[in-house]
Amino acid sequence: MNELRPDRCPICGGPNDCGGAAGKSECWCANVKIPSEALSRVPEQARRKVCMCAKCASVLAANERE
């Protein structure tokens, strides 16, 4: 993914449902634990700037448990 968009997942490019990008006070990810392995899949230029989507977070978390 070349272009960073606050409303798109930096892993799959799909909608990330980011609360911050939508102008809300909190994002869905504020209440879940995303494993470090999943977070490490976020491209360097997007880290701490763009949320991954819940689907990528759950798939990567499930893969980490296997």
Distance bins in CASP14 RR format, pairs under 12 A and 6 or more apart:
PFRMAT RR
TARGET T0000
AUTHOR 0000-0000-0000
RMODE 2
METHOD distances of the structure
MODEL  1
1 8 1 0 0 1 0 0 0 0 0 0 0
1 9 0 0 0 0 1 0 0 0 0 0 0
1 10 1 0 1 0 0 0 0 0 0 0 0
1 11 1 0 0 1 0 0 0 0 0 0 0
1 12 0 0 0 0 1 0 0 0 0 0 0
1 13 1 0 1 0 0 0 0 0 0 0 0
1 14 0 0 0 0 1 0 0 0 0 0 0
1 16 0 0 0 0 0 1 0 0 0 0 0
1 41 0 0 0 0 0 1 0 0 0 0 0
1 42 0 0 0 0 0 1 0 0 0 0 0
1 43 1 0 0 1 0 0 0 0 0 0 0
1 44 0 0 0 0 0 1 0 0 0 0 0
1 45 0 0 0 0 1 0 0 0 0 0 0
1 46 1 0 0 1 0 0 0 0 0 0 0
1 50 0 0 0 0 1 0 0 0 0 0 0
1 52 0 0 0 0 0 1 0 0 0 0 0
1 56 0 0 0 0 0 1 0 0 0 0 0
2 8 0 0 0 0 0 1 0 0 0 0 0
2 10 0 0 0 0 0 1 0 0 0 0 0
2 13 0 0 0 0 0 1 0 0 0 0 0
2 43 0 0 0 0 1 0 0 0 0 0 0
2 45 0 0 0 0 1 0 0 0 0 0 0
2 46 0 0 0 0 0 1 0 0 0 0 0
3 10 0 0 0 0 1 0 0 0 0 0 0
3 13 0 0 0 0 1 0 0 0 0 0 0
3 43 0 0 0 0 0 1 0 0 0 0 0
3 45 0 0 0 0 0 1 0 0 0 0 0
3 46 0 0 0 0 0 1 0 0 0 0 0
3 50 0 0 0 0 0 1 0 0 0 0 0
4 10 1 0 0 1 0 0 0 0 0 0 0
4 13 0 0 0 0 0 1 0 0 0 0 0
4 16 0 0 0 0 0 1 0 0 0 0 0
4 18 0 0 0 0 0 1 0 0 0 0 0
4 21 0 0 0 0 0 1 0 0 0 0 0
4 42 0 0 0 0 0 1 0 0 0 0 0
4 43 0 0 0 0 1 0 0 0 0 0 0
4 44 0 0 0 0 0 1 0 0 0 0 0
4 45 1 0 0 1 0 0 0 0 0 0 0
4 46 1 0 1 0 0 0 0 0 0 0 0
4 47 0 0 0 0 0 1 0 0 0 0 0
4 48 0 0 0 0 0 1 0 0 0 0 0
4 49 1 0 0 1 0 0 0 0 0 0 0
4 50 1 0 1 0 0 0 0 0 0 0 0
4 51 0 0 0 0 0 1 0 0 0 0 0
5 13 0 0 0 0 1 0 0 0 0 0 0
5 14 0 0 0 0 1 0 0 0 0 0 0
5 15 0 0 0 0 1 0 0 0 0 0 0
5 16 0 0 0 0 1 0 0 0 0 0 0
5 18 0 0 0 0 1 0 0 0 0 0 0
5 21 0 0 0 0 1 0 0 0 0 0 0
5 46 0 0 0 0 1 0 0 0 0 0 0
5 49 0 0 0 0 0 1 0 0 0 0 0
5 50 1 0 0 1 0 0 0 0 0 0 0
5 51 0 0 0 0 0 1 0 0 0 0 0
6 15 0 0 0 0 0 1 0 0 0 0 0
6 16 0 0 0 0 1 0 0 0 0 0 0
6 17 0 0 0 0 0 1 0 0 0 0 0
6 18 1 0 0 1 0 0 0 0 0 0 0
6 19 0 0 0 0 1 0 0 0 0 0 0
6 20 1 0 0 1 0 0 0 0 0 0 0
6 21 1 1 0 0 0 0 0 0 0 0 0
6 22 0 0 0 0 1 0 0 0 0 0 0
6 23 0 0 0 0 1 0 0 0 0 0 0
6 27 0 0 0 0 0 1 0 0 0 0 0
6 46 0 0 0 0 0 1 0 0 0 0 0
6 49 1 0 0 1 0 0 0 0 0 0 0
6 50 1 0 0 1 0 0 0 0 0 0 0
6 51 1 0 0 1 0 0 0 0 0 0 0
7 13 0 0 0 0 1 0 0 0 0 0 0
7 14 0 0 0 0 1 0 0 0 0 0 0
7 15 1 0 0 1 0 0 0 0 0 0 0
7 16 1 0 0 1 0 0 0 0 0 0 0
7 17 0 0 0 0 1 0 0 0 0 0 0
7 18 1 0 0 1 0 0 0 0 0 0 0
7 19 0 0 0 0 1 0 0 0 0 0 0
7 20 0 0 0 0 1 0 0 0 0 0 0
7 21 1 0 1 0 0 0 0 0 0 0 0
7 22 1 0 0 1 0 0 0 0 0 0 0
7 23 0 0 0 0 0 1 0 0 0 0 0
7 27 0 0 0 0 0 1 0 0 0 0 0
7 50 0 0 0 0 1 0 0 0 0 0 0
7 51 0 0 0 0 1 0 0 0 0 0 0
7 53 0 0 0 0 0 1 0 0 0 0 0
8 14 1 0 1 0 0 0 0 0 0 0 0
8 15 1 0 0 1 0 0 0 0 0 0 0
8 16 1 0 1 0 0 0 0 0 0 0 0
8 17 0 0 0 0 0 1 0 0 0 0 0
8 18 0 0 0 0 1 0 0 0 0 0 0
8 21 0 0 0 0 1 0 0 0 0 0 0
8 46 0 0 0 0 1 0 0 0 0 0 0
8 49 0 0 0 0 0 1 0 0 0 0 0
8 50 1 0 0 1 0 0 0 0 0 0 0
8 51 0 0 0 0 1 0 0 0 0 0 0
8 52 0 0 0 0 1 0 0 0 0 0 0
8 53 0 0 0 0 1 0 0 0 0 0 0
8 56 0 0 0 0 0 1 0 0 0 0 0
9 15 1 0 0 1 0 0 0 0 0 0 0
9 16 1 0 1 0 0 0 0 0 0 0 0
9 17 0 0 0 0 1 0 0 0 0 0 0
9 18 0 0 0 0 1 0 0 0 0 0 0
9 21 0 0 0 0 0 1 0 0 0 0 0
9 28 0 0 0 0 0 1 0 0 0 0 0
9 29 0 0 0 0 0 1 0 0 0 0 0
9 38 0 0 0 0 0 1 0 0 0 0 0
9 41 0 0 0 0 0 1 0 0 0 0 0
9 42 0 0 0 0 1 0 0 0 0 0 0
9 43 0 0 0 0 0 1 0 0 0 0 0
9 46 0 0 0 0 1 0 0 0 0 0 0
9 50 1 0 0 1 0 0 0 0 0 0 0
9 51 1 0 0 1 0 0 0 0 0 0 0
9 52 1 0 1 0 0 0 0 0 0 0 0
9 53 1 1 0 0 0 0 0 0 0 0 0
9 54 0 0 0 0 1 0 0 0 0 0 0
9 55 1 0 0 1 0 0 0 0 0 0 0
9 56 1 0 1 0 0 0 0 0 0 0 0
9 57 0 0 0 0 1 0 0 0 0 0 0
9 59 0 0 0 0 0 1 0 0 0 0 0
9 60 0 0 0 0 0 1 0 0 0 0 0
10 16 0 0 0 0 1 0 0 0 0 0 0
10 18 0 0 0 0 0 1 0 0 0 0 0
10 38 0 0 0 0 0 1 0 0 0 0 0
10 39 0 0 0 0 0 1 0 0 0 0 0
10 41 0 0 0 0 1 0 0 0 0 0 0
10 42 1 0 1 0 0 0 0 0 0 0 0
10 43 1 0 1 0 0 0 0 0 0 0 0
10 44 0 0 0 0 1 0 0 0 0 0 0
10 45 0 0 0 0 1 0 0 0 0 0 0
10 46 1 1 0 0 0 0 0 0 0 0 0
10 47 0 0 0 0 1 0 0 0 0 0 0
10 48 0 0 0 0 0 1 0 0 0 0 0
10 49 0 0 0 0 1 0 0 0 0 0 0
10 50 1 0 1 0 0 0 0 0 0 0 0
10 51 0 0 0 0 1 0 0 0 0 0 0
10 52 1 0 0 1 0 0 0 0 0 0 0
10 53 0 0 0 0 1 0 0 0 0 0 0
10 56 0 0 0 0 1 0 0 0 0 0 0
10 57 0 0 0 0 0 1 0 0 0 0 0
11 34 0 0 0 0 0 1 0 0 0 0 0
11 38 0 0 0 0 1 0 0 0 0 0 0
11 39 0 0 0 0 0 1 0 0 0 0 0
11 40 0 0 0 0 0 1 0 0 0 0 0
11 41 1 0 1 0 0 0 0 0 0 0 0
11 42 1 0 0 1 0 0 0 0 0 0 0
11 43 1 0 0 1 0 0 0 0 0 0 0
11 46 0 0 0 0 1 0 0 0 0 0 0
11 47 0 0 0 0 0 1 0 0 0 0 0
11 50 0 0 0 0 1 0 0 0 0 0 0
11 51 0 0 0 0 0 1 0 0 0 0 0
11 52 1 0 1 0 0 0 0 0 0 0 0
11 53 1 0 0 1 0 0 0 0 0 0 0
11 54 0 0 0 0 0 1 0 0 0 0 0
11 55 0 0 0 0 1 0 0 0 0 0 0
11 56 1 0 1 0 0 0 0 0 0 0 0
11 57 0 0 0 0 1 0 0 0 0 0 0
11 58 0 0 0 0 0 1 0 0 0 0 0
11 59 0 0 0 0 1 0 0 0 0 0 0
11 60 1 0 0 1 0 0 0 0 0 0 0
12 41 0 0 0 0 0 1 0 0 0 0 0
12 42 0 0 0 0 0 1 0 0 0 0 0
12 43 0 0 0 0 0 1 0 0 0 0 0
12 50 0 0 0 0 0 1 0 0 0 0 0
12 51 0 0 0 0 0 1 0 0 0 0 0
12 52 0 0 0 0 1 0 0 0 0 0 0
12 53 1 0 0 1 0 0 0 0 0 0 0
12 54 0 0 0 0 0 1 0 0 0 0 0
12 55 1 0 0 1 0 0 0 0 0 0 0
12 56 1 0 1 0 0 0 0 0 0 0 0
12 57 0 0 0 0 0 1 0 0 0 0 0
12 59 0 0 0 0 1 0 0 0 0 0 0
12 60 0 0 0 0 0 1 0 0 0 0 0
13 42 0 0 0 0 0 1 0 0 0 0 0
13 43 0 0 0 0 0 1 0 0 0 0 0
13 46 0 0 0 0 0 1 0 0 0 0 0
13 50 0 0 0 0 1 0 0 0 0 0 0
13 51 0 0 0 0 0 1 0 0 0 0 0
13 52 0 0 0 0 1 0 0 0 0 0 0
13 53 1 0 0 1 0 0 0 0 0 0 0
13 55 0 0 0 0 0 1 0 0 0 0 0
13 56 0 0 0 0 1 0 0 0 0 0 0
14 50 0 0 0 0 0 1 0 0 0 0 0
14 51 0 0 0 0 0 1 0 0 0 0 0
14 52 0 0 0 0 1 0 0 0 0 0 0
14 53 1 0 0 1 0 0 0 0 0 0 0
14 54 0 0 0 0 0 1 0 0 0 0 0
14 55 0 0 0 0 1 0 0 0 0 0 0
14 56 0 0 0 0 1 0 0 0 0 0 0
15 21 0 0 0 0 1 0 0 0 0 0 0
15 22 0 0 0 0 0 1 0 0 0 0 0
15 28 0 0 0 0 0 1 0 0 0 0 0
15 50 0 0 0 0 0 1 0 0 0 0 0
15 51 0 0 0 0 0 1 0 0 0 0 0
15 52 0 0 0 0 0 1 0 0 0 0 0
15 53 1 0 0 1 0 0 0 0 0 0 0
15 54 0 0 0 0 1 0 0 0 0 0 0
15 55 0 0 0 0 1 0 0 0 0 0 0
15 56 0 0 0 0 0 1 0 0 0 0 0
16 22 0 0 0 0 1 0 0 0 0 0 0
16 27 0 0 0 0 1 0 0 0 0 0 0
16 28 0 0 0 0 1 0 0 0 0 0 0
16 29 0 0 0 0 1 0 0 0 0 0 0
16 42 0 0 0 0 0 1 0 0 0 0 0
16 46 0 0 0 0 0 1 0 0 0 0 0
16 49 0 0 0 0 0 1 0 0 0 0 0
16 50 1 0 0 1 0 0 0 0 0 0 0
16 51 1 0 1 0 0 0 0 0 0 0 0
16 52 1 0 0 1 0 0 0 0 0 0 0
16 53 1 0 1 0 0 0 0 0 0 0 0
16 54 1 0 0 1 0 0 0 0 0 0 0
16 55 0 0 0 0 1 0 0 0 0 0 0
16 56 0 0 0 0 1 0 0 0 0 0 0
16 57 0 0 0 0 1 0 0 0 0 0 0
17 24 0 0 0 0 1 0 0 0 0 0 0
17 26 0 0 0 0 0 1 0 0 0 0 0
17 27 0 0 0 0 1 0 0 0 0 0 0
17 28 1 0 1 0 0 0 0 0 0 0 0
17 29 0 0 0 0 1 0 0 0 0 0 0
17 51 0 0 0 0 1 0 0 0 0 0 0
17 52 0 0 0 0 0 1 0 0 0 0 0
17 53 1 0 0 1 0 0 0 0 0 0 0
17 54 1 0 0 1 0 0 0 0 0 0 0
17 55 0 0 0 0 1 0 0 0 0 0 0
17 56 0 0 0 0 0 1 0 0 0 0 0
17 57 0 0 0 0 0 1 0 0 0 0 0
18 24 0 0 0 0 1 0 0 0 0 0 0
18 26 0 0 0 0 0 1 0 0 0 0 0
18 27 1 0 1 0 0 0 0 0 0 0 0
18 28 1 0 0 1 0 0 0 0 0 0 0
18 29 1 0 0 1 0 0 0 0 0 0 0
18 30 0 0 0 0 0 1 0 0 0 0 0
18 46 0 0 0 0 0 1 0 0 0 0 0
18 49 0 0 0 0 0 1 0 0 0 0 0
18 50 1 0 0 1 0 0 0 0 0 0 0
18 51 1 0 1 0 0 0 0 0 0 0 0
18 52 0 0 0 0 1 0 0 0 0 0 0
18 53 0 0 0 0 1 0 0 0 0 0 0
18 54 0 0 0 0 0 1 0 0 0 0 0
18 57 0 0 0 0 0 1 0 0 0 0 0
19 25 0 0 0 0 1 0 0 0 0 0 0
19 26 1 0 0 1 0 0 0 0 0 0 0
19 27 1 0 1 0 0 0 0 0 0 0 0
19 28 1 0 0 1 0 0 0 0 0 0 0
19 29 0 0 0 0 1 0 0 0 0 0 0
19 30 0 0 0 0 1 0 0 0 0 0 0
19 31 0 0 0 0 0 1 0 0 0 0 0
19 51 1 0 0 1 0 0 0 0 0 0 0
19 53 0 0 0 0 0 1 0 0 0 0 0
19 54 0 0 0 0 0 1 0 0 0 0 0
20 26 1 0 0 1 0 0 0 0 0 0 0
20 27 1 0 1 0 0 0 0 0 0 0 0
20 28 0 0 0 0 1 0 0 0 0 0 0
20 29 0 0 0 0 1 0 0 0 0 0 0
20 30 0 0 0 0 1 0 0 0 0 0 0
20 49 0 0 0 0 0 1 0 0 0 0 0
20 50 0 0 0 0 0 1 0 0 0 0 0
20 51 0 0 0 0 1 0 0 0 0 0 0
21 27 0 0 0 0 1 0 0 0 0 0 0
21 28 0 0 0 0 0 1 0 0 0 0 0
21 29 0 0 0 0 0 1 0 0 0 0 0
21 49 0 0 0 0 0 1 0 0 0 0 0
21 50 0 0 0 0 1 0 0 0 0 0 0
21 51 1 0 0 1 0 0 0 0 0 0 0
21 53 0 0 0 0 0 1 0 0 0 0 0
22 28 0 0 0 0 0 1 0 0 0 0 0
22 51 0 0 0 0 0 1 0 0 0 0 0
24 30 0 0 0 0 0 1 0 0 0 0 0
24 51 0 0 0 0 0 1 0 0 0 0 0
26 32 0 0 0 0 0 1 0 0 0 0 0
26 51 0 0 0 0 0 1 0 0 0 0 0
27 34 0 0 0 0 0 1 0 0 0 0 0
27 50 0 0 0 0 0 1 0 0 0 0 0
27 51 1 0 0 1 0 0 0 0 0 0 0
27 52 0 0 0 0 0 1 0 0 0 0 0
27 53 0 0 0 0 0 1 0 0 0 0 0
27 54 0 0 0 0 0 1 0 0 0 0 0
27 57 0 0 0 0 0 1 0 0 0 0 0
28 34 0 0 0 0 0 1 0 0 0 0 0
28 51 0 0 0 0 1 0 0 0 0 0 0
28 52 0 0 0 0 0 1 0 0 0 0 0
28 53 0 0 0 0 1 0 0 0 0 0 0
28 54 1 0 1 0 0 0 0 0 0 0 0
28 55 0 0 0 0 0 1 0 0 0 0 0
28 57 0 0 0 0 1 0 0 0 0 0 0
28 58 0 0 0 0 0 1 0 0 0 0 0
29 38 0 0 0 0 0 1 0 0 0 0 0
29 39 0 0 0 0 0 1 0 0 0 0 0
29 42 0 0 0 0 0 1 0 0 0 0 0
29 50 0 0 0 0 0 1 0 0 0 0 0
29 51 1 0 1 0 0 0 0 0 0 0 0
29 52 1 0 0 1 0 0 0 0 0 0 0
29 53 0 0 0 0 1 0 0 0 0 0 0
29 54 1 0 0 1 0 0 0 0 0 0 0
29 56 0 0 0 0 0 1 0 0 0 0 0
29 57 1 0 0 1 0 0 0 0 0 0 0
29 58 0 0 0 0 0 1 0 0 0 0 0
29 61 0 0 0 0 0 1 0 0 0 0 0
30 51 0 0 0 0 0 1 0 0 0 0 0
31 54 0 0 0 0 0 1 0 0 0 0 0
31 57 0 0 0 0 0 1 0 0 0 0 0
32 38 0 0 0 0 0 1 0 0 0 0 0
32 39 0 0 0 0 0 1 0 0 0 0 0
32 51 0 0 0 0 0 1 0 0 0 0 0
32 52 0 0 0 0 0 1 0 0 0 0 0
32 53 0 0 0 0 0 1 0 0 0 0 0
32 54 1 0 0 1 0 0 0 0 0 0 0
32 57 1 0 0 1 0 0 0 0 0 0 0
32 58 0 0 0 0 1 0 0 0 0 0 0
32 61 0 0 0 0 1 0 0 0 0 0 0
33 39 0 0 0 0 0 1 0 0 0 0 0
33 57 0 0 0 0 1 0 0 0 0 0 0
33 58 0 0 0 0 0 1 0 0 0 0 0
33 61 0 0 0 0 1 0 0 0 0 0 0
33 64 0 0 0 0 0 1 0 0 0 0 0
34 40 0 0 0 0 0 1 0 0 0 0 0
34 41 0 0 0 0 0 1 0 0 0 0 0
34 42 0 0 0 0 1 0 0 0 0 0 0
34 51 0 0 0 0 1 0 0 0 0 0 0
34 52 1 0 0 1 0 0 0 0 0 0 0
34 53 0 0 0 0 0 1 0 0 0 0 0
34 54 0 0 0 0 1 0 0 0 0 0 0
34 56 0 0 0 0 1 0 0 0 0 0 0
34 57 1 0 1 0 0 0 0 0 0 0 0
34 58 0 0 0 0 1 0 0 0 0 0 0
34 59 0 0 0 0 0 1 0 0 0 0 0
34 60 0 0 0 0 1 0 0 0 0 0 0
34 61 1 0 0 1 0 0 0 0 0 0 0
34 64 0 0 0 0 0 1 0 0 0 0 0
35 41 0 0 0 0 0 1 0 0 0 0 0
35 52 0 0 0 0 0 1 0 0 0 0 0
35 56 0 0 0 0 0 1 0 0 0 0 0
35 57 0 0 0 0 1 0 0 0 0 0 0
35 58 0 0 0 0 0 1 0 0 0 0 0
35 59 0 0 0 0 0 1 0 0 0 0 0
35 60 1 0 0 1 0 0 0 0 0 0 0
35 61 1 0 1 0 0 0 0 0 0 0 0
35 62 0 0 0 0 1 0 0 0 0 0 0
35 63 0 0 0 0 1 0 0 0 0 0 0
35 64 1 0 1 0 0 0 0 0 0 0 0
35 65 0 0 0 0 1 0 0 0 0 0 0
36 42 0 0 0 0 0 1 0 0 0 0 0
36 47 0 0 0 0 0 1 0 0 0 0 0
36 57 0 0 0 0 0 1 0 0 0 0 0
36 60 0 0 0 0 0 1 0 0 0 0 0
36 61 0 0 0 0 0 1 0 0 0 0 0
36 64 0 0 0 0 1 0 0 0 0 0 0
37 56 0 0 0 0 0 1 0 0 0 0 0
37 57 0 0 0 0 0 1 0 0 0 0 0
37 59 0 0 0 0 0 1 0 0 0 0 0
37 60 1 0 0 1 0 0 0 0 0 0 0
37 61 1 0 0 1 0 0 0 0 0 0 0
37 62 0 0 0 0 0 1 0 0 0 0 0
37 63 1 0 0 1 0 0 0 0 0 0 0
37 64 1 0 1 0 0 0 0 0 0 0 0
37 65 0 0 0 0 1 0 0 0 0 0 0
37 66 0 0 0 0 0 1 0 0 0 0 0
38 51 0 0 0 0 0 1 0 0 0 0 0
38 52 1 0 0 1 0 0 0 0 0 0 0
38 53 0 0 0 0 0 1 0 0 0 0 0
38 54 0 0 0 0 0 1 0 0 0 0 0
38 55 0 0 0 0 0 1 0 0 0 0 0
38 56 1 0 0 1 0 0 0 0 0 0 0
38 57 1 0 1 0 0 0 0 0 0 0 0
38 58 0 0 0 0 1 0 0 0 0 0 0
38 59 0 0 0 0 1 0 0 0 0 0 0
38 60 1 1 0 0 0 0 0 0 0 0 0
38 61 1 0 1 0 0 0 0 0 0 0 0
38 62 0 0 0 0 1 0 0 0 0 0 0
38 63 0 0 0 0 1 0 0 0 0 0 0
38 64 1 0 0 1 0 0 0 0 0 0 0
38 65 0 0 0 0 0 1 0 0 0 0 0
39 46 0 0 0 0 0 1 0 0 0 0 0
39 47 1 0 0 1 0 0 0 0 0 0 0
39 48 0 0 0 0 1 0 0 0 0 0 0
39 50 0 0 0 0 0 1 0 0 0 0 0
39 51 0 0 0 0 0 1 0 0 0 0 0
39 52 1 0 0 1 0 0 0 0 0 0 0
39 56 0 0 0 0 0 1 0 0 0 0 0
39 57 0 0 0 0 1 0 0 0 0 0 0
39 60 0 0 0 0 1 0 0 0 0 0 0
39 61 0 0 0 0 0 1 0 0 0 0 0
39 64 0 0 0 0 0 1 0 0 0 0 0
40 46 0 0 0 0 0 1 0 0 0 0 0
40 47 0 0 0 0 1 0 0 0 0 0 0
40 52 0 0 0 0 0 1 0 0 0 0 0
40 60 0 0 0 0 1 0 0 0 0 0 0
40 64 0 0 0 0 0 1 0 0 0 0 0
41 47 0 0 0 0 0 1 0 0 0 0 0
41 52 1 0 0 1 0 0 0 0 0 0 0
41 53 0 0 0 0 0 1 0 0 0 0 0
41 56 1 0 0 1 0 0 0 0 0 0 0
41 57 0 0 0 0 1 0 0 0 0 0 0
41 59 0 0 0 0 0 1 0 0 0 0 0
41 60 1 0 1 0 0 0 0 0 0 0 0
41 61 0 0 0 0 0 1 0 0 0 0 0
41 63 0 0 0 0 1 0 0 0 0 0 0
41 64 0 0 0 0 0 1 0 0 0 0 0
42 48 0 0 0 0 1 0 0 0 0 0 0
42 49 0 0 0 0 1 0 0 0 0 0 0
42 50 1 0 0 1 0 0 0 0 0 0 0
42 51 0 0 0 0 1 0 0 0 0 0 0
42 52 1 0 1 0 0 0 0 0 0 0 0
42 53 0 0 0 0 0 1 0 0 0 0 0
42 56 0 0 0 0 1 0 0 0 0 0 0
42 57 0 0 0 0 0 1 0 0 0 0 0
42 60 0 0 0 0 1 0 0 0 0 0 0
43 49 0 0 0 0 1 0 0 0 0 0 0
43 50 0 0 0 0 1 0 0 0 0 0 0
43 52 0 0 0 0 0 1 0 0 0 0 0
44 50 0 0 0 0 0 1 0 0 0 0 0
46 52 0 0 0 0 1 0 0 0 0 0 0
46 56 0 0 0 0 0 1 0 0 0 0 0
50 56 0 0 0 0 0 1 0 0 0 0 0
51 57 0 0 0 0 1 0 0 0 0 0 0
52 58 0 0 0 0 0 1 0 0 0 0 0
52 59 0 0 0 0 0 1 0 0 0 0 0
52 60 0 0 0 0 1 0 0 0 0 0 0
52 61 0 0 0 0 0 1 0 0 0 0 0
53 59 0 0 0 0 1 0 0 0 0 0 0
53 60 0 0 0 0 0 1 0 0 0 0 0
54 60 0 0 0 0 0 1 0 0 0 0 0
54 61 0 0 0 0 0 1 0 0 0 0 0
55 61 0 0 0 0 0 1 0 0 0 0 0
55 62 0 0 0 0 0 1 0 0 0 0 0
56 62 0 0 0 0 0 1 0 0 0 0 0
56 63 0 0 0 0 0 1 0 0 0 0 0
57 63 0 0 0 0 0 1 0 0 0 0 0
57 64 0 0 0 0 0 1 0 0 0 0 0
58 64 0 0 0 0 0 1 0 0 0 0 0
58 65 0 0 0 0 0 1 0 0 0 0 0
59 65 0 0 0 0 0 1 0 0 0 0 0
59 66 0 0 0 0 0 1 0 0 0 0 0
60 66 0 0 0 0 0 1 0 0 0 0 0
END
